[in-house]
Amino acid sequence: MLALDIRNVNKTYPNFQLRNVSFQLEKGYIMGFIGANGAGKTTTIKSILNMTRMDSGEIHVLGRNMAEYELELKQEIGYAMGGVDFYTRSKLKTLTNVIKKFYAKWDEGTYRNYLRRFKLDENKRIAELSTGMKVKYSIAIALSHGAKLLILDEPTSGLDPVARNELLDIFQGLVADGEISILFSTHITSDLEKCADYITFIVDGQIVHSGEKEEFKESYLLLNGSAAQLNQVKDRLISYRMNSFGFTGLIPASDFDNSWNIKAATPSLEEIMVYYAKKEDEYV
């Protein structure tokens, strides 16, 4: 069964448009959702959660239509985001006592286990928590009501590398038994290099690619050549940069010709994003 099935979602704002956004997340996997700021990641997530009304399209969560079964499905979805300030003067236990009333399957034992695991003191006020602790609290809440789909919107932003690694280990542990699935939106692509199984890449409101992470990376090549060689390949490059040795540019692997005698390597997720962003800048 698919954890998430998004079909032809369209949404038009005065200065932005989601166009036929479609992708699927299989149960028990982590999908990285990447794109530059303003590419449409947050609008897509809001559409999934029915926080914004689509102009057209369908969203199915755990096999059911979100528009028809919103209340039931929101019991199955956990949502956490980075950089959130809750009611900062409230203690954790005060907030939790309010939140848990919304969930039919709230499991106090599971919640207590996550408090211990994350070393969260429920007598502390939100204002006393570090950024990492706030994210861990969000995740503890999300996992204490039996959520089968976690939607994480920039959960590691603002965290130091040690705290980020710890969270990535937690995410990988959560999907290990195949019951929980994670949609992980972030601009920190190195996090996804470590933990994502699939990548969905959105550029200017449209999905450029959605599929297995290594396949995605291998569908592009990063070329390094001399200035003289640039003219040979310029028309096929997504974008390029000049440097003291010549140029570096991104090309679809299917467009590469071995006879060019130009150095080629598999790019990182970050390099793919950077060169697509440079392409977008050229059209502005």
N, C-alpha and C positions, 0 to 999 in steps of 0.2 A: 504493500500500500504506500502511496505517496504521502509524505508528511505535508507537503505544500505543492499546490498545482495552480499556477497563475497563467491565465489565458487571455491574451489580447487586451490588456488593460490600457485604457486611454484616459487621459485627464488633461484638460487645457486650462492654463492660467494666462493672464494677460501677457506675461513675458516668458512663459515656459510651457512645454508640452511633453507629457509621457505619451509615447507612440507605440502601440501594439506590444507592450511589455509582456513577455511570456517566458516562464522557466519553471522547472520542477525540481523539488528536493526529495530524494528518496529517504525513507525512514532509516534512522540510525546513523546518519552522516552529518558532517559539518560542511556547510556551504559558505564560502567567503563571498560577500557582496561588495564589489569594489567600483570605484568611479571617483572622478574629481568632485570637489565641493560644487554643488549646484547641478550635478549630473542627473539627479532624480532618485537617489537612494532613499532619502527620508520620505519623499512623496509616495514611493512604492511601499515602504513599510507602513505608512499611514493608511494606504489603501488596503493592505492586508488586514490591518486591525480595524478597518471600517471607521477610522477617525477622519477620513476625508471621503467624499462620495465620488466614485469613478463616473466618468461620462459613459463608458461602456467597458465590457469585459466581465470575466468571471474569476473568482478566487475560491478554491477548494482547500480546506484544511482538514487533514486526516480523513479525506474521502467525502467531506460534506461541504455544501455551499455556505460560504461565510455569510452571505446576505440573508439566507434563510434560517441559519442556526447560530447567529452571532452570540447570543447569551450562553448557549451550551458550549460552543467552541472556545469562548474566552475563559472558561474553566480549565481548558486543556492547553492554553497558551501562557507561557511565562515571558515577560518583557522586562528587559533591563537595559539601561543606557548609562554612559559615562557622563560625568560633569553635572549630575543632578543634585540640587539642594532641596532636600525634603523640608518638613517643618523643623527648622534647625534647632528650635528651643525644646522640642519634644524629645523624650527618652525613647529608645528603640522599643521598649515593651509597650509604651503608650500607643505608638504608631501601629505596632503589630496587632494589638488588641482591636484596633479599628479595622485594619486591612483583612484580617482572617474571617471576619463576619461575611465578607463578600464571596467566600469560596466554600462550596458544599463539601469538597473533599479535603479540607484543611487537615493536615496531619501534624499535631503538636509534637509528637516524638521525632518526626523527620526534621521539623524546624529546630528543635533543641540540638539534634545531632549536627546540623549545619552551623548553629551558633558556636558549638564546641570546636568543630573542624576549622572554622574561619576565625576562631579566637575573638568573637564578638561579645562585648559586654552589654547586655540589654539595659543596664542602668545608666549607660552613657547617653548623652544628648547627641543628636545628629551633628551639631556644630563641632563636637569633640572628635569626630571621626576623620581619618585621612581619606583622600580620594579613593584609594584602593579599598578601604573598609566600607565606604558607601556603596561601591559596586558590589562587594561581597554581600552586603545586606540585601541589596536588590535581588541578587541571585538566590540567596537563602529564602527570601519570600517567594520567588518564582518557582522554586523547586519544592516548596512545602505544600503545594496544593495539587500535586500529581500532574504537573504540566508535561505534555509529551512533545511540544514544540517550543523551543526557546528562541526568541527573537532578540538579538543583542545589537544595539545601535551604538557604535563607538564605545564599547564597554572598557577598553583598555586605554583610552585617551587620557593623558595626564598622569599615567602611572609610570613609575620607574621600571627599568628592565627586570628587576628581581620580582616585583609584584606582578608584572605582565606575564612572566614565565609561569608563575604560580597559578594564575588564572587559566592560562592555556592548558596546563596540566589538568586542571579541574574540568575544563570543557571536554578534553579528550577522554577523561575518565567517565564523564556523563554519557557519552554516546557508545561506550564500549559494549554495553549489553544489547545494543540495537533497538532499544525502546524509545530513547529520546533523540530528537533531531534538532540541529542548531542552524539558524540563519544568522550569520555574523557579519554585520556591516562595519567596515573600518577603512581608514585611509592608511593605517600602519600595515603595509603589505608584508613586512617581515613576520608579523604574527601569523598571517595566513600561510606563509611558506612552511611554518612549523606545524600547523594544526588542521588546515582545511583539506577536505577530500575533493571538493568541487569549487569552481569559481564561476560567478556570474558577473560580467563586466558591462556596466552601463555607461554610455557616452551620450551626452546631450539628449537625455530622455529616451534613448533607444538601446536595446540589448545588442551588444556587439558579439558576445559569445557567452554561452553557458554550457559548462561541461567539466570533465575531469581535469584536475589542476595541472598535471604534467602534460596532458594532451594540449591544453590551452597554451602553456608556455612554449611547447614544441611546434605550435602552429605559426610561430614567428621566429625570425632570426635577427640578431643584432650584427650589423656589418661594420667592419673597420677597414677603410681603404684610403688611398691617396686622393688628393684634390682632382687629379687627372681622371681617376676611376669614377668619380662622382657622376660625371655626365653620362656614363654608361648605364647607371642604375637609377638616376634621379627620379625619373617618371614613375618608378615602381615603389619608391619608398613612401612609407606612411608619413614620416618626417625625418629630419636629420639635423645634426649639429656639426659645425666646422670646428676643428681644433688644430693644434700645432703640427699634427702628423697628417692631417687630411680631413676626413669626416667619419662620424659614427651615425648610423641610421638604422631604423627599424623597417623590416620588410616582411610581408606574409611569406612563410616558408614555401608555399606553393609557387611563388613568383621568382624564387631564387634559381639562378643558373650556375652550375658548377664551373662552366667554362669561363666565368668572369674572373676567376682566380683572386677573389676577394675573401679576406678572413671573415668567417661567420661563426657565431656562437648562440646558444640558447639564452634568451634574455630572462631576467627575473621579472616577477610580477610588477615590481616598482618601475623597472625600465619600460615595460609595455605601457603602463599608465602615463609615464612621463612623456613618451614620444607621441602618444595619442593626444595628450594635453597640448603639446607643442603644435600638433596639427590643427587643433581647434583654435589656438591663438592666431594661427596664420590666416584664419578665415574671419576673425573679428575685425 
